[in-house]
Amino acid sequence: MRFRIGLAPFDRSRVVIGIARLRAYRDGRPRWRTRSVLEAVPGAFERCRLVVGDTLEPRA
């Protein structure tokens, strides 16, 4: 990646299991139980008040 991003991995029941900020040209650590990852601009999760343990709800 050539730019910074924020990552929020979540499990099968869409519960957030971690939040990380990645610097440019870095890889994230693998996590057990990760089903998918939500990517966003750095600081977006703090602005949305997303914390570990929150459940993500899909919207159309």
Phi and psi restraints in degrees (range 20) as a CNS / XPLOR table:
assign (resid 1 and name C) (resid 2 and name N)
       (resid 2 and name CA) (resid 2 and name C) 1.0 -96.6 20.0 2
assign (resid 2 and name N) (resid 2 and name CA)
       (resid 2 and name C) (resid 3 and name N) 1.0 2.9 20.0 2
assign (resid 2 and name C) (resid 3 and name N)
       (resid 3 and name CA) (resid 3 and name C) 1.0 -143.8 20.0 2
assign (resid 3 and name N) (resid 3 and name CA)
       (resid 3 and name C) (resid 4 and name N) 1.0 167.7 20.0 2
assign (resid 3 and name C) (resid 4 and name N)
       (resid 4 and name CA) (resid 4 and name C) 1.0 -80.5 20.0 2
assign (resid 4 and name N) (resid 4 and name CA)
       (resid 4 and name C) (resid 5 and name N) 1.0 145.4 20.0 2
assign (resid 4 and name C) (resid 5 and name N)
       (resid 5 and name CA) (resid 5 and name C) 1.0 -141.7 20.0 2
assign (resid 5 and name N) (resid 5 and name CA)
       (resid 5 and name C) (resid 6 and name N) 1.0 162.6 20.0 2
assign (resid 5 and name C) (resid 6 and name N)
       (resid 6 and name CA) (resid 6 and name C) 1.0 -108.4 20.0 2
assign (resid 6 and name N) (resid 6 and name CA)
       (resid 6 and name C) (resid 7 and name N) 1.0 141.6 20.0 2
assign (resid 6 and name C) (resid 7 and name N)
       (resid 7 and name CA) (resid 7 and name C) 1.0 -125.6 20.0 2
assign (resid 7 and name N) (resid 7 and name CA)
       (resid 7 and name C) (resid 8 and name N) 1.0 140.7 20.0 2
assign (resid 7 and name C) (resid 8 and name N)
       (resid 8 and name CA) (resid 8 and name C) 1.0 -133.2 20.0 2
assign (resid 8 and name N) (resid 8 and name CA)
       (resid 8 and name C) (resid 9 and name N) 1.0 97.1 20.0 2
assign (resid 8 and name C) (resid 9 and name N)
       (resid 9 and name CA) (resid 9 and name C) 1.0 -74.6 20.0 2
assign (resid 9 and name N) (resid 9 and name CA)
       (resid 9 and name C) (resid 10 and name N) 1.0 145.5 20.0 2
assign (resid 9 and name C) (resid 10 and name N)
       (resid 10 and name CA) (resid 10 and name C) 1.0 -138.4 20.0 2
assign (resid 10 and name N) (resid 10 and name CA)
       (resid 10 and name C) (resid 11 and name N) 1.0 160.1 20.0 2
assign (resid 10 and name C) (resid 11 and name N)
       (resid 11 and name CA) (resid 11 and name C) 1.0 -93.7 20.0 2
assign (resid 11 and name N) (resid 11 and name CA)
       (resid 11 and name C) (resid 12 and name N) 1.0 -170.7 20.0 2
assign (resid 11 and name C) (resid 12 and name N)
       (resid 12 and name CA) (resid 12 and name C) 1.0 -59.9 20.0 2
assign (resid 12 and name N) (resid 12 and name CA)
       (resid 12 and name C) (resid 13 and name N) 1.0 -33.3 20.0 2
assign (resid 12 and name C) (resid 13 and name N)
       (resid 13 and name CA) (resid 13 and name C) 1.0 -91.5 20.0 2
assign (resid 13 and name N) (resid 13 and name CA)
       (resid 13 and name C) (resid 14 and name N) 1.0 15.9 20.0 2
assign (resid 13 and name C) (resid 14 and name N)
       (resid 14 and name CA) (resid 14 and name C) 1.0 63.6 20.0 2
assign (resid 14 and name N) (resid 14 and name CA)
       (resid 14 and name C) (resid 15 and name N) 1.0 32.3 20.0 2
assign (resid 14 and name C) (resid 15 and name N)
       (resid 15 and name CA) (resid 15 and name C) 1.0 -93.8 20.0 2
assign (resid 15 and name N) (resid 15 and name CA)
       (resid 15 and name C) (resid 16 and name N) 1.0 128.8 20.0 2
assign (resid 15 and name C) (resid 16 and name N)
       (resid 16 and name CA) (resid 16 and name C) 1.0 -67.0 20.0 2
assign (resid 16 and name N) (resid 16 and name CA)
       (resid 16 and name C) (resid 17 and name N) 1.0 126.9 20.0 2
assign (resid 16 and name C) (resid 17 and name N)
       (resid 17 and name CA) (resid 17 and name C) 1.0 -110.9 20.0 2
assign (resid 17 and name N) (resid 17 and name CA)
       (resid 17 and name C) (resid 18 and name N) 1.0 2.8 20.0 2
assign (resid 17 and name C) (resid 18 and name N)
       (resid 18 and name CA) (resid 18 and name C) 1.0 176.8 20.0 2
assign (resid 18 and name N) (resid 18 and name CA)
       (resid 18 and name C) (resid 19 and name N) 1.0 160.7 20.0 2
assign (resid 18 and name C) (resid 19 and name N)
       (resid 19 and name CA) (resid 19 and name C) 1.0 -137.0 20.0 2
assign (resid 19 and name N) (resid 19 and name CA)
       (resid 19 and name C) (resid 20 and name N) 1.0 133.3 20.0 2
assign (resid 19 and name C) (resid 20 and name N)
       (resid 20 and name CA) (resid 20 and name C) 1.0 -140.7 20.0 2
assign (resid 20 and name N) (resid 20 and name CA)
       (resid 20 and name C) (resid 21 and name N) 1.0 151.7 20.0 2
assign (resid 20 and name C) (resid 21 and name N)
       (resid 21 and name CA) (resid 21 and name C) 1.0 -113.5 20.0 2
assign (resid 21 and name N) (resid 21 and name CA)
       (resid 21 and name C) (resid 22 and name N) 1.0 126.7 20.0 2
assign (resid 21 and name C) (resid 22 and name N)
       (resid 22 and name CA) (resid 22 and name C) 1.0 -105.8 20.0 2
assign (resid 22 and name N) (resid 22 and name CA)
       (resid 22 and name C) (resid 23 and name N) 1.0 133.8 20.0 2
assign (resid 22 and name C) (resid 23 and name N)
       (resid 23 and name CA) (resid 23 and name C) 1.0 -79.2 20.0 2
assign (resid 23 and name N) (resid 23 and name CA)
       (resid 23 and name C) (resid 24 and name N) 1.0 166.6 20.0 2
assign (resid 23 and name C) (resid 24 and name N)
       (resid 24 and name CA) (resid 24 and name C) 1.0 -59.4 20.0 2
assign (resid 24 and name N) (resid 24 and name CA)
       (resid 24 and name C) (resid 25 and name N) 1.0 140.3 20.0 2
assign (resid 24 and name C) (resid 25 and name N)
       (resid 25 and name CA) (resid 25 and name C) 1.0 64.2 20.0 2
assign (resid 25 and name N) (resid 25 and name CA)
       (resid 25 and name C) (resid 26 and name N) 1.0 29.7 20.0 2
assign (resid 25 and name C) (resid 26 and name N)
       (resid 26 and name CA) (resid 26 and name C) 1.0 -121.9 20.0 2
assign (resid 26 and name N) (resid 26 and name CA)
       (resid 26 and name C) (resid 27 and name N) 1.0 153.4 20.0 2
assign (resid 26 and name C) (resid 27 and name N)
       (resid 27 and name CA) (resid 27 and name C) 1.0 -108.1 20.0 2
assign (resid 27 and name N) (resid 27 and name CA)
       (resid 27 and name C) (resid 28 and name N) 1.0 149.6 20.0 2
assign (resid 27 and name C) (resid 28 and name N)
       (resid 28 and name CA) (resid 28 and name C) 1.0 -84.1 20.0 2
assign (resid 28 and name N) (resid 28 and name CA)
       (resid 28 and name C) (resid 29 and name N) 1.0 157.5 20.0 2
assign (resid 28 and name C) (resid 29 and name N)
       (resid 29 and name CA) (resid 29 and name C) 1.0 -77.0 20.0 2
assign (resid 29 and name N) (resid 29 and name CA)
       (resid 29 and name C) (resid 30 and name N) 1.0 142.3 20.0 2
assign (resid 29 and name C) (resid 30 and name N)
       (resid 30 and name CA) (resid 30 and name C) 1.0 -68.5 20.0 2
assign (resid 30 and name N) (resid 30 and name CA)
       (resid 30 and name C) (resid 31 and name N) 1.0 147.0 20.0 2
assign (resid 30 and name C) (resid 31 and name N)
       (resid 31 and name CA) (resid 31 and name C) 1.0 -125.9 20.0 2
assign (resid 31 and name N) (resid 31 and name CA)
       (resid 31 and name C) (resid 32 and name N) 1.0 140.5 20.0 2
assign (resid 31 and name C) (resid 32 and name N)
       (resid 32 and name CA) (resid 32 and name C) 1.0 -68.3 20.0 2
assign (resid 32 and name N) (resid 32 and name CA)
       (resid 32 and name C) (resid 33 and name N) 1.0 150.8 20.0 2
assign (resid 32 and name C) (resid 33 and name N)
       (resid 33 and name CA) (resid 33 and name C) 1.0 74.0 20.0 2
assign (resid 33 and name N) (resid 33 and name CA)
       (resid 33 and name C) (resid 34 and name N) 1.0 -1.1 20.0 2
assign (resid 33 and name C) (resid 34 and name N)
       (resid 34 and name CA) (resid 34 and name C) 1.0 -70.9 20.0 2
assign (resid 34 and name N) (resid 34 and name CA)
       (resid 34 and name C) (resid 35 and name N) 1.0 124.7 20.0 2
assign (resid 34 and name C) (resid 35 and name N)
       (resid 35 and name CA) (resid 35 and name C) 1.0 -98.7 20.0 2
assign (resid 35 and name N) (resid 35 and name CA)
       (resid 35 and name C) (resid 36 and name N) 1.0 -43.0 20.0 2
assign (resid 35 and name C) (resid 36 and name N)
       (resid 36 and name CA) (resid 36 and name C) 1.0 -149.8 20.0 2
assign (resid 36 and name N) (resid 36 and name CA)
       (resid 36 and name C) (resid 37 and name N) 1.0 171.2 20.0 2
assign (resid 36 and name C) (resid 37 and name N)
       (resid 37 and name CA) (resid 37 and name C) 1.0 -132.7 20.0 2
assign (resid 37 and name N) (resid 37 and name CA)
       (resid 37 and name C) (resid 38 and name N) 1.0 135.2 20.0 2
assign (resid 37 and name C) (resid 38 and name N)
       (resid 38 and name CA) (resid 38 and name C) 1.0 -98.2 20.0 2
assign (resid 38 and name N) (resid 38 and name CA)
       (resid 38 and name C) (resid 39 and name N) 1.0 126.6 20.0 2
assign (resid 38 and name C) (resid 39 and name N)
       (resid 39 and name CA) (resid 39 and name C) 1.0 -108.1 20.0 2
assign (resid 39 and name N) (resid 39 and name CA)
       (resid 39 and name C) (resid 40 and name N) 1.0 144.7 20.0 2
assign (resid 39 and name C) (resid 40 and name N)
       (resid 40 and name CA) (resid 40 and name C) 1.0 -155.0 20.0 2
assign (resid 40 and name N) (resid 40 and name CA)
       (resid 40 and name C) (resid 41 and name N) 1.0 171.3 20.0 2
assign (resid 40 and name C) (resid 41 and name N)
       (resid 41 and name CA) (resid 41 and name C) 1.0 -67.6 20.0 2
assign (resid 41 and name N) (resid 41 and name CA)
       (resid 41 and name C) (resid 42 and name N) 1.0 151.6 20.0 2
assign (resid 41 and name C) (resid 42 and name N)
       (resid 42 and name CA) (resid 42 and name C) 1.0 -58.7 20.0 2
assign (resid 42 and name N) (resid 42 and name CA)
       (resid 42 and name C) (resid 43 and name N) 1.0 134.1 20.0 2
assign (resid 42 and name C) (resid 43 and name N)
       (resid 43 and name CA) (resid 43 and name C) 1.0 91.4 20.0 2
assign (resid 43 and name N) (resid 43 and name CA)
       (resid 43 and name C) (resid 44 and name N) 1.0 -8.3 20.0 2
assign (resid 43 and name C) (resid 44 and name N)
       (resid 44 and name CA) (resid 44 and name C) 1.0 -66.9 20.0 2
assign (resid 44 and name N) (resid 44 and name CA)
       (resid 44 and name C) (resid 45 and name N) 1.0 -36.9 20.0 2
assign (resid 44 and name C) (resid 45 and name N)
       (resid 45 and name CA) (resid 45 and name C) 1.0 -69.4 20.0 2
assign (resid 45 and name N) (resid 45 and name CA)
       (resid 45 and name C) (resid 46 and name N) 1.0 -35.4 20.0 2
assign (resid 45 and name C) (resid 46 and name N)
       (resid 46 and name CA) (resid 46 and name C) 1.0 -67.5 20.0 2
assign (resid 46 and name N) (resid 46 and name CA)
       (resid 46 and name C) (resid 47 and name N) 1.0 -40.5 20.0 2
assign (resid 46 and name C) (resid 47 and name N)
       (resid 47 and name CA) (resid 47 and name C) 1.0 -65.8 20.0 2
assign (resid 47 and name N) (resid 47 and name CA)
       (resid 47 and name C) (resid 48 and name N) 1.0 -33.8 20.0 2
assign (resid 47 and name C) (resid 48 and name N)
       (resid 48 and name CA) (resid 48 and name C) 1.0 -87.1 20.0 2
assign (resid 48 and name N) (resid 48 and name CA)
       (resid 48 and name C) (resid 49 and name N) 1.0 -3.0 20.0 2
assign (resid 48 and name C) (resid 49 and name N)
       (resid 49 and name CA) (resid 49 and name C) 1.0 61.1 20.0 2
assign (resid 49 and name N) (resid 49 and name CA)
       (resid 49 and name C) (resid 50 and name N) 1.0 36.6 20.0 2
assign (resid 49 and name C) (resid 50 and name N)
       (resid 50 and name CA) (resid 50 and name C) 1.0 -80.9 20.0 2
assign (resid 50 and name N) (resid 50 and name CA)
       (resid 50 and name C) (resid 51 and name N) 1.0 127.4 20.0 2
assign (resid 50 and name C) (resid 51 and name N)
       (resid 51 and name CA) (resid 51 and name C) 1.0 -130.2 20.0 2
assign (resid 51 and name N) (resid 51 and name CA)
       (resid 51 and name C) (resid 52 and name N) 1.0 164.1 20.0 2
assign (resid 51 and name C) (resid 52 and name N)
       (resid 52 and name CA) (resid 52 and name C) 1.0 -61.3 20.0 2
assign (resid 52 and name N) (resid 52 and name CA)
       (resid 52 and name C) (resid 53 and name N) 1.0 132.1 20.0 2
assign (resid 52 and name C) (resid 53 and name N)
       (resid 53 and name CA) (resid 53 and name C) 1.0 102.8 20.0 2
assign (resid 53 and name N) (resid 53 and name CA)
       (resid 53 and name C) (resid 54 and name N) 1.0 -14.1 20.0 2
assign (resid 53 and name C) (resid 54 and name N)
       (resid 54 and name CA) (resid 54 and name C) 1.0 -68.9 20.0 2
assign (resid 54 and name N) (resid 54 and name CA)
       (resid 54 and name C) (resid 55 and name N) 1.0 148.9 20.0 2
assign (resid 54 and name C) (resid 55 and name N)
       (resid 55 and name CA) (resid 55 and name C) 1.0 -102.0 20.0 2
assign (resid 55 and name N) (resid 55 and name CA)
       (resid 55 and name C) (resid 56 and name N) 1.0 128.8 20.0 2
assign (resid 55 and name C) (resid 56 and name N)
       (resid 56 and name CA) (resid 56 and name C) 1.0 -83.4 20.0 2
assign (resid 56 and name N) (resid 56 and name CA)
       (resid 56 and name C) (resid 57 and name N) 1.0 139.4 20.0 2
assign (resid 56 and name C) (resid 57 and name N)
       (resid 57 and name CA) (resid 57 and name C) 1.0 -119.9 20.0 2
assign (resid 57 and name N) (resid 57 and name CA)
       (resid 57 and name C) (resid 58 and name N) 1.0 115.4 20.0 2
assign (resid 57 and name C) (resid 58 and name N)
       (resid 58 and name CA) (resid 58 and name C) 1.0 -69.2 20.0 2
assign (resid 58 and name N) (resid 58 and name CA)
       (resid 58 and name C) (resid 59 and name N) 1.0 140.0 20.0 2
assign (resid 58 and name C) (resid 59 and name N)
       (resid 59 and name CA) (resid 59 and name C) 1.0 -127.2 20.0 2
assign (resid 59 and name N) (resid 59 and name CA)
       (resid 59 and name C) (resid 60 and name N) 1.0 149.9 20.0 2
